[in-house]
Amino acid sequence: MAAFASSQTAVIKTITVKGNSEVSTEAILAAMRTKVGQPYLQATLDADKETLENMGFFQAVDVRAQAIDDTNREVIVQVSEWPVVKEIRVVGNNGIATDEILKAVGSEIVVGKVFNTRSIQPSVNNIRELYKKKGLFGDVSDFKPMLESPGTISITIIELTVNNVSVTGNTRTKLNVMKRLIKTRAGEPFREDRWGADLRRLYSTQWFENVRSVENQPEPGKIDLIADVKEGRTGNFGVGLQVDPRSSFAGTLRLSDSNFRGSGQSVGINFLQGTRGGGPSVDLDYGNPFIDNHNTALNVSLYSRLIYRFSGVGFGSGNSPTEDDLYTERRTGATLAFGRPLNDNVSASIGFRYEGIKTNDIKNDSTGFIQQDGTLATVTLGLTQNRRDVDIDPARGDWFRIEVEPGFSNITKSGGNDAVTRVTGQHNYLKTTAEYRFYYSPQKPRGRNEPDAPRRVFAFRARAGTISGTVPFSEQFFAGGAATVRGYEEDRYWGKTSLLTTLEYRHPLQKALSLIAFVDYGGAWGGYGSVEKFTQSNSLQMNLGYGLGVSFRSPLGPLRLDIGFNKDGKSRTHFQIATSF
C-alpha cells in the first residue's frame, strides 16, 4: 500500500532532452504536455512521445521517466533527428523537368534545414497536381533521405509511359499515313491531351466514320495505345443540281477522292454549268499533306471559273450592260500553296495565284457595272493558330489566322462607270487580313471516344482587313451574302477596309442536324464608288443581319440553309455547301 501511494504522488522534478542539435530544446519542451512540477502520469508521457513523433523532425523518439527518489521523477526525452537537407535529387522524371518538380516542392523541403516528414504529403500532392496540369500521369513512389547519403533527399517519380502505339481497322489508309497523323510515340510519357489531339486529328481528316481509343496497361507504369478506326467513303462521284448564291441553279458533275488509294492525297474534278448560260466552270484539284519529312502540305488547283458577279444585270439596277442580258466574269488560272506545322497548334503557309480575268462583251457607254479585264498575280503569307477540339464541327477552343497578300495587277481593258477607267495599266497593292474564331459549349468536353458527339455551341467570329495601293475592283473586300452578312445581296458592300463579326448559337436536333440562330454585323468601305442603288461609303459603315438557319452533315459535306433579315427587316435565303465558320 505504501509503494502504491508513493507512485500516485510522484512529481516531475526535471526534464532532460538528449540527441537534438537542430531542433531547439525549447521547441521540444513547448510541444510536450508534461511540465516540471506536474504529477507524473505515464499516459501523458505516451501522448508526448506521439506528439514529438508527429512534429516530423525525428527518426526516433523515446520518452521515459526514472526515479530520483520515492517522490521525484526525471523525464528523459531521447530524440534522433532527421539529417539536414543538403541536396534534393529527383529520379524517374522524363515528361517534366527536374527544376519544375523542385519548384512544385517549393518551401516544403528547404536545403539547409532539417528534413521534416510532414512535408512529404504536401510535396507529393504538389507534384501530382503539376503532372495533372501538364496532361501527364505521374506519381511519387519514394520520398526520403538516401541511406548512403543521408543529407540527400531522393524523390522517385513513376510516370505512365507509352509502351506501344498501333492502329486497327485501317483497311484502306496506309500505315505510314496513319503514323504521320499520330504524334504520340512509344517511350514518351503518356500525355492525355496529346493522344486526344491525335484521335481528333484522325477524325478531322473525314476519312473515317469513327475513331476510338483502346488502352491497355501490360505492366505498372506502361500503357499500350490503339487507335481503332472505321474507314469511311472518301471517293465521291455525283451528278446533280446545285443552288448557287450568284447563278441560281447549276448542274454539277463532281469526281473526287480525299484519300486517294489510301495515300492521304486528294484529287478532284469539278464541272459546273449554270442555267443562266455563259459556259461551264471547271476545277482540277490536287493535295498532298505530306510531301516531306516535316509534314509540309502541297495544294494545287487549275481552274476556269465563271462568276455571275452582277447576277445578269448591273449592280442594283434593272438595266443590263450586255446584249444577251447576262454579265459574267471568267477567271482562268492556277494556285499553288504550301503549308507546314511549326508545332502542335501553329502552322505557316505560303501561296501563289495567277489568273486572267475576262468579262463578256458589253454595250457601248453602258453603266451600272464594273469591268476590268487583265491578269493578276499574288503571293499569300499566312500564320495560323488552331486550338479547336475538332476542326469540322468545333465545340471548344479557338482559331486565329493572319494573312499578308502582296499583289500585282495588269488591267488591259476597263469599262462601265467612268470612275474605274483610271485603273488601266500595272499596279501593286498589299492586302492584310486577320480573323479570330472562338467556340464554347456549356456541356462537358467531348471525350477521346466521342469526337463527333453533338454539343450546344456558341460560336463567334471577327475578321478585319485593309488594303493599301491600287487594287482591282474584284480583289476588294466584299460584305453581304451567305458567307459574310446574311440578309443582304451577295457582295452588296465593297471597299479597301472591312470589319465582319458573327455570333451564332448552334443547337443540335440530331447528330447530323442542327438549328442555328445568328447575328451578323459588318461591312466594307473606302473603295470604289457607288453603282446604281448599291451605294457605298468612304468611312466606317456597319450593317446588321440576323436570322435562323439549319445545318446538315451530308456525304457532300456540311449543308447550310439560312434565312437572314437585313436592317430594314427584309429577308433573303442563303444556301451553301459549307459551314459558316
C-alpha positions in Angstrom: 0.0 0.0 0.0 2.9 2.4 0.8 4.5 1.8 -2.6 1.2 2.4 -4.4 0.6 5.7 -2.6 4.2 6.8 -3.4 3.7 6.2 -7.2 0.5 8.2 -7.1 2.1 11.3 -5.5 5.4 11.3 -7.6 6.1 14.6 -9.4 8.3 15.6 -12.3 11.5 17.1 -10.9 13.4 17.6 -14.2 13.0 17.1 -18.0 16.2 16.3 -19.9 16.3 16.4 -23.7 19.0 14.5 -25.5 20.1 14.0 -29.2 18.8 17.2 -30.6 21.2 19.6 -32.4 19.0 21.5 -35.0 15.6 21.5 -33.2 15.9 23.5 -30.0 15.2 22.1 -26.6 12.7 24.9 -26.0 10.7 23.9 -29.1 10.6 20.3 -27.8 9.5 21.2 -24.3 6.9 23.6 -25.6 5.3 20.8 -27.6 5.1 18.5 -24.6 2.2 18.4 -22.1 4.5 17.2 -19.4 5.9 20.0 -17.4 8.2 20.3 -14.3 6.2 20.2 -11.1 3.3 18.3 -12.5 2.3 14.9 -11.2 3.9 12.0 -13.1 1.5 10.3 -15.4 2.6 7.6 -17.8 -0.3 8.3 -20.1 0.8 11.9 -20.5 4.4 10.7 -21.4 3.0 8.4 -24.0 1.0 11.2 -25.5 4.1 13.4 -25.6 6.0 10.7 -27.4 3.3 10.7 -30.1 3.3 14.5 -30.3 7.0 14.7 -30.8 6.9 12.0 -33.5 4.2 14.0 -35.3 6.4 17.1 -35.4 8.2 15.2 -38.3 11.7 16.2 -37.4 12.7 13.0 -35.7 13.5 9.5 -37.0 13.1 8.1 -33.4 11.6 9.4 -30.2 11.8 7.8 -26.7 10.2 9.5 -23.6 10.6 7.7 -20.3 10.7 8.6 -16.6 13.3 7.3 -14.0 13.1 7.7 -10.2 15.3 10.2 -8.4 13.8 9.2 -5.1 10.4 8.0 -3.9 8.5 11.2 -4.8 10.5 12.7 -7.7 11.0 11.7 -11.2 13.3 12.7 -14.1 11.8 12.6 -17.5 14.4 11.8 -20.3 13.5 12.7 -23.8 15.8 10.9 -26.3 15.4 12.0 -30.0 17.2 11.2 -33.2 16.8 14.0 -35.8 16.4 13.6 -39.5 19.5 14.9 -41.3 19.9 18.5 -42.5 18.9 18.7 -46.2 22.0 19.2 -48.4 20.5 18.2 -51.8 17.2 17.2 -53.3 17.5 14.6 -56.1 14.7 13.7 -58.5 14.8 10.5 -60.5 12.4 8.8 -62.9 11.0 12.0 -64.4 11.1 12.3 -68.2 7.9 14.3 -69.0 8.6 17.2 -66.6 12.0 18.9 -66.0 13.6 18.5 -62.5 13.6 22.3 -62.0 9.8 22.3 -62.4 9.4 19.5 -59.9 11.6 21.2 -57.4 9.6 24.4 -57.9 6.5 22.4 -57.1 8.1 21.1 -53.9 8.8 24.8 -53.1 9.2 25.8 -49.5 8.1 22.4 -48.1 11.7 21.0 -48.3 14.4 23.5 -47.8 18.2 22.9 -48.3 20.0 23.8 -45.1 17.0 22.9 -42.8 16.2 19.6 -41.0 14.2 17.2 -43.2 10.6 17.1 -42.0 8.4 14.1 -42.8 5.3 16.3 -42.5 6.4 18.0 -45.7 6.2 14.8 -47.7 2.5 14.6 -48.4 2.1 18.3 -49.4 5.1 17.9 -51.7 3.6 14.7 -53.2 0.3 16.5 -53.7 2.0 19.4 -55.5 3.9 17.0 -57.8 0.7 15.2 -58.7 -1.1 18.4 -59.4 1.8 19.5 -61.6 1.6 16.4 -63.7 -2.2 16.8 -64.0 -1.8 20.3 -65.3 0.7 19.1 -67.9 -1.7 16.5 -69.1 0.6 13.7 -67.8 0.1 10.8 -65.4 2.8 10.7 -62.7 3.1 9.7 -59.0 5.7 9.6 -56.3 6.9 6.1 -55.2 9.6 7.1 -52.8 10.4 10.3 -50.9 13.1 10.0 -48.2 16.8 10.6 -47.3 19.2 8.3 -49.1 20.9 5.7 -46.8 24.3 6.2 -48.4 24.0 9.9 -48.3 21.6 11.0 -45.5 21.7 14.7 -46.4 20.3 13.9 -49.9 16.6 13.7 -50.2 15.6 11.3 -53.0 12.3 11.8 -54.8 11.4 8.9 -57.1 8.8 9.6 -59.8 6.8 6.9 -61.6 5.4 8.2 -64.9 2.9 6.4 -67.1 4.9 5.8 -70.3 3.7 4.8 -73.7 4.7 1.2 -74.3 3.3 0.8 -77.8 1.2 2.8 -80.4 -0.8 0.9 -83.0 -3.7 1.3 -85.4 -6.5 -1.2 -86.2 -9.3 -1.0 -88.7 -7.4 0.9 -91.4 -8.3 -1.4 -94.3 -7.6 1.3 -96.9 -5.5 4.0 -95.4 -1.8 3.1 -95.4 0.0 2.7 -92.1 2.7 5.2 -92.9 0.0 7.8 -93.4 -1.6 7.0 -90.1 1.8 7.3 -88.4 2.2 10.8 -89.9 -1.1 11.9 -88.3 -0.3 10.3 -84.9 2.3 12.3 -82.9 2.4 10.2 -79.8 5.4 7.9 -79.8 6.4 4.8 -77.8 8.8 5.6 -74.9 7.3 9.0 -74.3 5.4 9.9 -71.1 1.7 9.4 -71.8 0.0 12.8 -72.4 -3.7 12.5 -72.4 -4.2 15.8 -74.2 -1.7 14.8 -76.9 -3.3 11.4 -77.5 -6.7 13.0 -77.6 -5.4 15.5 -80.2 -4.1 12.6 -82.3 -7.6 11.0 -82.3 -9.2 14.3 -83.2 -6.7 14.8 -86.0 -7.6 11.4 -87.5 -11.3 12.2 -87.3 -10.9 15.7 -88.8 -9.5 14.1 -92.0 -13.0 12.9 -92.7 -11.5 9.6 -93.9 -13.1 7.7 -91.0 -16.7 7.2 -89.8 -15.5 6.6 -86.3 -12.3 6.8 -84.3 -11.9 5.5 -80.8 -9.2 4.8 -78.3 -8.4 1.4 -76.8 -5.9 1.4 -73.9 -4.2 -1.4 -72.1 -1.6 -1.5 -69.3 0.6 -4.5 -69.7 2.6 -3.6 -66.6 2.6 -0.9 -64.0 3.8 2.4 -65.4 3.3 1.3 -69.1 0.3 1.8 -71.4 -0.4 0.4 -74.9 -2.4 2.8 -77.1 -4.6 1.6 -80.0 -6.4 3.9 -82.5 -9.3 1.8 -83.7 -10.8 3.4 -86.8 -13.7 2.6 -89.1 -12.9 3.6 -92.7 -15.5 5.8 -94.4 -16.2 6.5 -98.0 -13.7 9.2 -99.3 -14.4 8.8 -103.1 -17.3 10.8 -104.5 -18.9 10.7 -107.9 -22.0 12.8 -108.3 -24.2 14.4 -110.9 -26.8 16.8 -109.6 -28.3 20.2 -109.2 -26.7 22.9 -107.1 -28.1 26.2 -105.7 -25.5 28.9 -106.1 -25.9 32.3 -104.5 -24.8 34.0 -107.7 -26.1 31.8 -110.6 -29.3 30.4 -109.1 -29.4 26.8 -110.2 -26.5 25.0 -111.8 -25.8 21.4 -113.0 -22.8 19.8 -111.4 -20.5 16.8 -112.1 -18.1 16.0 -109.4 -15.4 13.3 -109.2 -13.1 13.4 -106.2 -11.3 11.4 -103.6 -10.0 12.9 -100.4 -7.8 9.8 -99.6 -6.7 8.6 -103.0 -5.7 4.9 -102.7 -5.2 5.4 -99.0 -2.3 7.7 -99.5 -3.9 10.7 -97.8 -3.6 12.6 -101.1 -6.7 14.3 -102.6 -7.7 14.6 -106.2 -10.8 16.3 -107.6 -12.5 17.3 -110.8 -15.5 19.6 -110.6 -17.6 20.7 -113.5 -20.4 23.2 -113.1 -22.8 24.6 -115.7 -25.1 27.4 -114.7 -28.7 27.5 -116.0 -28.1 31.2 -117.0 -25.6 30.2 -119.6 -22.1 31.7 -120.1 -20.2 28.5 -120.3 -19.0 26.0 -117.8 -16.7 26.2 -114.7 -14.0 23.6 -114.3 -11.7 22.9 -111.4 -8.9 20.4 -111.2 -7.5 20.0 -107.7 -4.7 18.0 -106.1 -3.5 17.9 -102.5 -0.7 16.1 -100.6 -0.5 16.6 -96.9 3.0 15.0 -96.6 5.5 15.9 -99.3 8.5 15.7 -97.0 9.5 14.6 -93.5 8.4 17.9 -92.0 4.8 17.3 -92.9 4.7 20.0 -95.5 1.4 20.1 -97.3 1.0 20.9 -101.0 -2.2 22.0 -102.7 -2.5 22.8 -106.4 -5.6 24.0 -108.3 -6.1 24.7 -112.0 -9.4 26.3 -112.9 -11.6 28.2 -115.3 -14.5 29.7 -113.3 -17.4 31.7 -114.5 -18.7 34.2 -111.9 -22.1 35.8 -112.2 -20.9 38.7 -110.2 -23.8 41.1 -111.2 -26.4 38.3 -111.4 -27.2 39.2 -115.1 -27.8 43.0 -114.6 -26.0 46.0 -113.2 -25.4 46.5 -109.5 -28.8 47.2 -108.1 -30.1 48.2 -111.5 -32.7 46.7 -113.8 -30.6 47.6 -116.9 -28.4 45.0 -118.4 -24.9 46.1 -119.6 -24.8 43.2 -122.3 -26.8 42.4 -125.4 -27.9 39.0 -124.1 -29.0 40.3 -120.7 -26.1 38.5 -119.0 -22.9 39.8 -117.4 -20.2 37.3 -116.5 -16.6 37.4 -115.3 -14.4 34.4 -116.2 -11.3 33.7 -114.1 -8.8 31.3 -115.6 -5.6 30.5 -113.6 -3.9 28.4 -111.0 -3.0 28.4 -107.4 -0.1 26.7 -105.6 0.2 26.6 -101.8 2.5 25.1 -99.2 1.8 24.7 -95.5 3.9 23.4 -92.7 3.2 22.9 -89.0 5.5 24.8 -86.6 4.2 23.0 -83.5 1.1 21.1 -82.5 -1.1 24.2 -82.8 0.7 26.7 -85.1 1.3 26.4 -88.9 2.7 28.6 -91.6 1.8 28.8 -95.2 2.7 30.4 -98.5 0.5 30.5 -101.6 0.8 31.7 -105.2 -2.0 32.7 -107.5 -2.0 33.7 -111.1 -5.1 34.3 -113.2 -6.6 36.0 -116.2 -9.8 37.9 -115.8 -12.2 38.5 -118.8 -15.7 39.8 -118.9 -18.1 39.1 -121.7 -18.9 41.8 -124.4 -20.7 44.8 -123.1 -22.8 47.5 -124.7 -21.0 50.8 -125.6 -21.4 53.5 -123.0 -23.2 51.2 -120.5 -23.2 51.9 -116.9 -24.3 50.1 -113.8 -21.4 47.6 -113.8 -17.6 47.3 -113.2 -15.4 45.9 -116.0 -11.7 45.3 -115.5 -10.0 42.7 -117.8 -6.4 41.7 -117.4 -4.1 39.5 -115.3 -3.5 39.2 -111.6 -0.7 37.6 -109.6 -0.5 37.4 -105.8 1.6 35.8 -103.0 -0.1 35.0 -99.8 1.8 34.5 -96.5 -0.2 33.1 -93.6 0.2 32.1 -90.0 -2.5 30.1 -88.3 -3.1 29.0 -84.7 -5.6 26.2 -84.3 -6.7 25.1 -80.8 -10.2 23.8 -81.7 -11.3 20.4 -80.3 -12.5 19.2 -83.7 -11.9 21.1 -87.0 -15.1 20.1 -88.8 -17.5 20.8 -86.0 -15.8 22.6 -83.2 -17.4 22.9 -79.7 -14.5 24.3 -77.8 -11.3 26.2 -78.5 -10.3 29.0 -80.8 -8.7 29.6 -84.2 -6.7 32.6 -85.4 -5.1 33.5 -88.7 -3.2 36.5 -90.0 -2.6 36.8 -93.7 -0.5 39.2 -95.8 -1.0 39.2 -99.6 1.0 41.4 -101.9 -0.5 41.5 -105.4 0.3 42.8 -108.9 -2.4 43.5 -111.5 -2.2 44.4 -115.2 -5.6 45.7 -116.3 -5.7 46.0 -120.1 -9.4 46.8 -120.6 -11.9 48.6 -118.4 -15.4 49.8 -118.8 -18.6 50.8 -117.2 -18.6 53.7 -114.8 -16.0 56.4 -115.7 -14.6 56.3 -112.1 -12.8 53.0 -112.7 -11.1 53.6 -116.0 -8.1 55.0 -114.2 -7.1 51.5 -113.0 -5.9 50.5 -116.5 -2.3 49.5 -116.5 0.1 47.9 -114.0 -0.5 48.4 -110.2 0.7 47.0 -106.9 -1.2 46.5 -103.7 -0.9 44.9 -100.3 -3.9 43.1 -98.7 -3.8 42.3 -94.9 -6.4 40.2 -93.1 -6.8 38.9 -89.6 -9.5 36.6 -88.4 -10.3 35.1 -85.0 -12.9 32.4 -84.1 -14.0 31.2 -80.7 -16.2 28.3 -79.7 -17.7 27.5 -76.3 -20.1 24.8 -75.2 -21.8 24.8 -71.8 -21.8 21.0 -71.9 -18.9 18.8 -70.8 -15.9 18.5 -73.2 -16.0 15.7 -75.8 -14.2 12.6 -74.7 -11.5 10.8 -76.6 -14.0 8.3 -78.0 -16.7 10.8 -78.9 -15.2 13.4 -81.3 -18.5 13.9 -83.1 -20.8 14.0 -80.1 -23.4 16.7 -80.6 -22.9 19.8 -78.4 -24.8 23.1 -77.9 -22.3 25.7 -79.1 -21.8 29.4 -79.0 -19.6 30.4 -81.9 -18.1 33.9 -82.5 -16.0 35.2 -85.5 -14.3 38.5 -86.1 -12.5 39.4 -89.3 -10.8 42.6 -90.2 -8.8 43.6 -93.3 -7.2 46.6 -95.0 -5.7 47.2 -98.5 -3.0 49.7 -99.5 -2.2 50.6 -103.1 -4.4 50.4 -106.2 -6.4 47.3 -106.1 -8.7 45.9 -108.8 -12.4 46.0 -108.1 -12.7 42.2 -107.8 -9.9 42.0 -105.2 -11.5 44.4 -102.7 -13.2 43.2 -99.6 -16.9 42.4 -100.1 -19.7 42.2 -97.5 -23.2 40.8 -97.9 -24.4 37.3 -98.6 -24.1 33.8 -97.3 -20.5 34.0 -96.1 -20.5 37.5 -94.6 -23.6 39.5 -93.7 -26.7 37.4 -94.3 -30.0 39.2 -95.2 -28.2 41.2 -97.9 -27.4 40.7 -101.6 -24.2 39.0 -102.5 -21.3 41.5 -102.4 -23.7 44.3 -101.6 -20.9 46.4 -100.0 -17.2 46.7 -101.0 -14.1 48.6 -100.1 -10.4 48.6 -99.1 -11.3 48.3 -95.4 -13.6 45.7 -93.9 -14.8 44.5 -90.5 -17.1 41.5 -90.1 -18.4 39.9 -86.9 -20.7 36.9 -86.4 -22.3 35.3 -83.3 -24.1 32.0 -83.7 -25.9 29.6 -81.3 -25.9 26.1 -82.7 -28.4 23.7 -81.2 -28.2 20.0 -82.3 -31.5 18.4 -83.1 -29.9 15.1 -84.2 -26.3 14.0 -84.6 -26.2 15.4 -88.2 -28.8 18.2 -88.0 -28.6 21.5 -86.1 -30.8 24.5 -85.7 -28.8 27.8 -85.8 -29.6 31.4 -84.6 -27.2 34.0 -85.9 -26.4 37.7 -85.8 -24.0 39.2 -88.4 -22.7 42.8 -88.1 -20.2 44.1 -90.6 -19.4 46.0 -93.7 -16.8 47.2 -96.2 -16.0 50.7 -97.1 -13.4 53.1 -98.6 -13.2 51.6 -102.1 -14.8 52.1 -105.5 -17.7 54.4 -105.6 -21.5 53.7 -105.6 -23.1 52.0 -108.6 -26.8 52.4 -109.1 -28.7 51.7 -105.9 -25.6 49.9 -104.4 -24.5 52.9 -102.6 -21.1 52.8 -100.8 -19.3 54.7 -98.1 -15.8 56.1 -97.7 -16.0 55.8 -93.9 -16.9 53.1 -91.4 -20.3 51.6 -92.3 -21.6 48.5 -90.4 -24.7 46.6 -91.3 -26.9 44.3 -89.2 -28.1 40.9 -90.3 -29.9 38.3 -88.3 -32.0 35.1 -88.7 -32.3 31.4 -88.4 -30.8 28.5 -90.3 -30.3 24.8 -90.4 -27.1 22.8 -90.9 -26.9 19.2 -92.1 -23.9 16.9 -92.4 -24.2 15.1 -95.8 -21.8 12.9 -97.8 -21.1 16.0 -99.9 -20.1 17.9 -96.8 -21.9 20.3 -94.5 -25.0 21.9 -96.0 -26.3 25.3 -94.7 -29.7 26.9 -95.4 -30.2 30.3 -93.7 -33.0 32.9 -93.7 -31.5 36.3 -93.0 -33.1 39.6 -92.3 -31.4 42.9 -93.1 -31.6 46.2 -91.1 -34.8 47.1 -92.9 -36.5 43.8 -92.0 -36.4 42.4 -95.5 -35.5 38.7 -95.8 -33.2 36.7 -98.1 -32.5 33.0 -98.2 -28.9 31.8 -98.4 -27.7 28.3 -99.3 -24.1 27.0 -99.2 -22.3 23.7 -99.2 -20.1 24.6 -96.2 -20.3 25.7 -92.6 -20.3 29.5 -92.0 -17.1 29.1 -90.0 
